[in-house]
Amino acid sequence: MKNFNPADNIQDLQYFGEFGGVNPSISDSSTYTFLSAKTMFDTFEGHAEGCYLYSRHASPSNLYLDQALAAMEGTEAANVAASGMGAISPTLLQLCSQGNHVVSSRTIYGGTYAFLKNFASRFGIKTSFVDITKLDVVEAAITPETKVLYCETVSNPLLEVADIARLSIIAKKHNLQLVVDNTFSPLSVSPARLGADIVIHSLTKYINGSSDTVAGVTCASREFINSLKNVNNGASMLLGPTMDSLRSASVMKNLRTLHIRMKQHSYNALYLAERFEKDGLKTVYPGLKSHPSHELYSTMINREYGFGGMMTLDVGTLGNANELMELMQSRNLGYLAVSLGFYKTLFSAPGTSTSSEIPSEEQASMGLTDGLIRLSIGLDNDIERTYQMMKNCMVELGIL
Ligand SMILES: *Cc1c(COP(=O)(O)O)cnc(C)c1O
């Protein structure tokens, strides 16, 4: 990707707080005064730029974070939410009405899968789950009712890569909105530059990076973001997944170091993936030549941020996986916990945790094996030391 650097776009934002502070002042109000009644009317109609109405609609602190995330993804606008699901579900409900259809990758975040399969279906929105790496299968699933093509840049937990540029060609041909969840690959991939219409993040993960809150964002055209916030029919405005101003200010402060963190996460994950693959473990990491989408992903990424911090190891059985995770935790190599993007390594067995919404037959057919451990590699300063300690755990348990 030339001439687009998301970290520069974040660095180049300039803020002056209410009192000249280097951070913008945090807005601490649910409601806002108007000097004239006419302006209040115009604001309700959506025509008064710079006027705030009520904090479920917009607040100064949330708009700062919206602006920073839109700059990062290269979209016109953005709308933050109180969680990643608080961004995903309203976005899909805004795009789809009763009778509409979604074509989705089958390897997506468990909550998104459950929303589409069990919840949206109650309102007559049907979803076909497909192997997103097979473009002919994707296209064949499209019907006259299809409105949305949904995927994750790098899928959870199998780390399959979606060819966003080619999916966007299919989406345009059939007049669909291509919605991409970019949670696993902030800065590394800029989906809107590759043709995605809407980019979503769970800010809970890398972007906030301190595992102290849940948060989300939808990045899209000004028109779509306004539609989400419309007081009469906007899903975000009416379902109300509003982020609190205090939180949005703290997420923004963490966003500013994202580029440094991503480089270290990627460096560490590549280091471990290469070593464990050499040791003979079945290792999945998009930065490895053995990854089926390595070539494709190499063309998609903003190179300096690397291939990301997520990898999987298959240690054969669920018993092995559980023993290894418990031992690694007791040796302080990380935490047995779901989620990702923390300074410490986090590990979990997706089949029995984050992807447990997916029925076991489906898990098997998509290659989600019992012995699979998903690791979100931390910011360890000395990754060689970490490698040796992890390897010792594996040797002790007879896994290596
Ligand atoms: C965690 C996650 C979500 C959901 O985000 P929350 O902040 O937990 O609501 C969505 N997509 C992906 C890829 C995730 O990892």
The ligand as an SDF file (V2000), in Angstrom:
LIG
                    3D

 15 15  0  0  0  0  0  0  0  0999 V2000
  -13.5330   -9.7300   20.5300 C   0  0  0  0  0  0  0  0  0  0  0  0
  -13.9670   -9.6870   19.1310 C   0  0  0  0  0  0  0  0  0  0  0  0
  -15.2110   -9.1650   18.7730 C   0  0  0  0  0  0  0  0  0  0  0  0
  -16.2220   -8.6900   19.8020 C   0  0  0  0  0  0  0  0  0  0  0  0
  -15.7600   -7.5650   20.4970 O   0  0  0  0  0  0  0  0  0  0  0  0
  -16.2360   -7.1930   21.9900 P   0  0  0  0  0  0  0  0  0  0  0  0
  -15.4630   -5.9470   22.2610 O   0  0  0  0  0  0  0  0  0  0  0  0
  -15.8540   -8.3310   22.8690 O   0  0  0  0  0  0  0  0  0  0  0  0
  -17.6980   -6.9880   21.9460 O   0  0  0  0  0  0  0  0  0  0  0  0
  -15.5310   -9.1160   17.4390 C   0  0  0  0  0  0  0  0  0  0  0  0
  -14.6900   -9.5590   16.4890 N   0  0  0  0  0  0  0  0  0  0  0  0
  -13.4860  -10.0860   16.7940 C   0  0  0  0  0  0  0  0  0  0  0  0
  -12.6080  -10.5440   15.7000 C   0  0  0  0  0  0  0  0  0  0  0  0
  -13.0820  -10.1620   18.1220 C   0  0  0  0  0  0  0  0  0  0  0  0
  -11.9000  -10.6900   18.4100 O   0  0  0  0  0  0  0  0  0  0  0  0
  1  2  1  0
  2  3  1  0
  2 14  2  0
  3  4  1  0
  3 10  2  0
  4  5  1  0
  5  6  1  0
  6  7  2  0
  6  8  1  0
  6  9  1  0
 10 11  1  0
 11 12  2  0
 12 13  1  0
 12 14  1  0
 14 15  1  0
M  END
$$$$
